[in-house]
Amino acid sequence: MPEQQPPAVSVIMPVLNEERHLRTAVRHILEQDYAGELEVVIALGPSKDRTDEIAAELVRETASSNRARVHTVPNPTGRTPAALNAAIKASRHPVVVRVDGHGMLSPDYIQTAVRLLDETGAQNVGGIMHAEGENDWEHAVAAAMTSKIGVGNAAFHTGGAAGPAETVYLGVFRRQALEQQGGYNEEFIRAQDWELNFRIREAGGLIWFSPELKVSYRPRPSVRALAKQYKDYGRWRHVVARFHKGSINLRYLAPPTAVAAVAAGLVVGAAVTPWALVVPGGYLAAIVAGSVPAGRGLPLKARAQIPVALATMHMSWGFGFLTSPRSLAKRVIASRRPAVKA
C-alpha cells in the first residue's frame, strides 16, 4: 500500500513590529522536516517598522511554491487574539499551528506535533518555550526565564514529563476544536491561550504537553520592554484568577507577595527602623544567589545582568497583578463564552 500523506498544516502568526525576527521565524517554518503541504498566514498589525515590507517579500518569494506559501491578512486593531482569529479564518488546513513572530520552530516541530495529536487524541498539543538570547542582556533574560527562581515550576518554561495540561505554549490544534469553540476570545488581550484551552477542556477535550516540542523564543531587548511584558502578564493573570476562581496557586502569589514585602520593608526601614530593610536585602541576596546556577556557561556580562532580569520580572509581574483593575475582569467575565461540546 502507498504511504499515507500526512495532513496539510496551516501556520498562523500574529505580528506587530517584528522586522528583527520575522524572516528568520518564517524560514524556520518553511524549512520544517515535514512531508505534508504547508501554508503560513501572517496577520499584520499596524507596525511602525519594516514588518509589512518583509511580509510582502515573503509572499512574493513563495508565490510559486507547490508546498509552502505565505499569505497575509490585515489586523488593524493590533491585538493578538484578533490577529489569531483573522488568520484562522483565512487559513484552510485541518491542523493549525500557532507561532509568534519572534518564535523559531525546531526542525521537526510540526512533524512531532502531528504525531502527538494522532497518538494522544488531544485537541491541542504544545511544548517548551525555549528562551534564547542574541546578546548579553537577552542571554541574561533567557537564563532567568528558564530558571525556577525566575518562573517557578512552569513546565513550558523549565521542562517536565509529557502529559495532560491546563494550557500549553502557543499550541498545535485540530481545526475542528478551534471552529467548535469559535476561536479566541478577543477580550483577552493577554492570556487568550489559557482561556481558549479552558473552554476546550470544559468541552471534554484534551490539552497535551510534551517536552519533545520546542520553540526557541527571543526575549525582550531592554529592561523597559521586559518590565512591560511582565506587568501585562501579572495584570492578566489576575483577570484569569477572577474569571476562574480555581486557577490560582502559590506560584502566582509569590511575585505580588514579594512586591508587597519589599515595598513595606523599604517604607518601614526608612520611617521606623532600619531592621525592616532585612526584607528587601534578603530578596536581593536571594536573587543574586539564584542567578549563579542560572548563569552557568554564560559570559560574565550576561551573568551580571541576571539579577536585574529576575528583579524586573518578579517586581513587574507582581505590580501588574496587584494593580489589575476589577473593572477589566468584569468586562472580560461579561464576554464569557460557554464551552461548546461536540
Stockholm file with secondary structure:
# STOCKHOLM 1.0

chainA/1-342         MPEQQPPAVSVIMPVLNEERHLRTAVRHILEQDYAGELEVVIALGPSKDRTDEIAAELVRETASSNRARVHTVPNPTGRTPAALNAAIKASRHPVVVRVDGHGMLSPDYIQTAVRLLDETGAQNVGGIMHAEGENDWEHAVAAAMTSKIGVGNAAFHTGGAAGPAETVYLGVFRRQALEQQGGYNEEFIRAQDWELNFRIREAGGLIWFSPELKVSYRPRPSVRALAKQYKDYGRWRHVVARFHKGSINLRYLAPPTAVAAVAAGLVVGAAVTPWALVVPGGYLAAIVAGSVPAGRGLPLKARAQIPVALATMHMSWGFGFLTSPRSLAKRVIASRRPAVKA
#=GR chainA/1-342 SS CCCCCCCCEEEEEEESSCTTTHHHHHHHHHTCSCCSCEEEEEEECCCSSSHHHHHHHHHHHHTTCSSEEEEEEECTTCCHHHHHHHHHHHCCCSEEEECCTTEEECTTHHHHHHHHHHHHCCSEEEEEEEECCSSHHHHHHHHHHTSHHHHTTCHHHHCCCCEECSCCEEEEEEHHHHHHTTSCCTTCSSCHHHHHHHHHHHTTCCEEEEEEEEEEECCCSSHHHHHHHHHHHHHHHHHHHHHSGGGCCHHHHHHHHHHHHHHHHHHHHHHTCGGGGHHHHHHHHHHHHHHHHHTTTSCHHHHHHHHHHHHHHHHHHHHHHHHCCHHHHHHHHHTCCCCCCC
#=GC SS_cons         CCCCCCCCEEEEEEESSCTTTHHHHHHHHHTCSCCSCEEEEEEECCCSSSHHHHHHHHHHHHTTCSSEEEEEEECTTCCHHHHHHHHHHHCCCSEEEECCTTEEECTTHHHHHHHHHHHHCCSEEEEEEEECCSSHHHHHHHHHHTSHHHHTTCHHHHCCCCEECSCCEEEEEEHHHHHHTTSCCTTCSSCHHHHHHHHHHHTTCCEEEEEEEEEEECCCSSHHHHHHHHHHHHHHHHHHHHHSGGGCCHHHHHHHHHHHHHHHHHHHHHHTCGGGGHHHHHHHHHHHHHHHHHTTTSCHHHHHHHHHHHHHHHHHHHHHHHHCCHHHHHHHHHTCCCCCCC
//
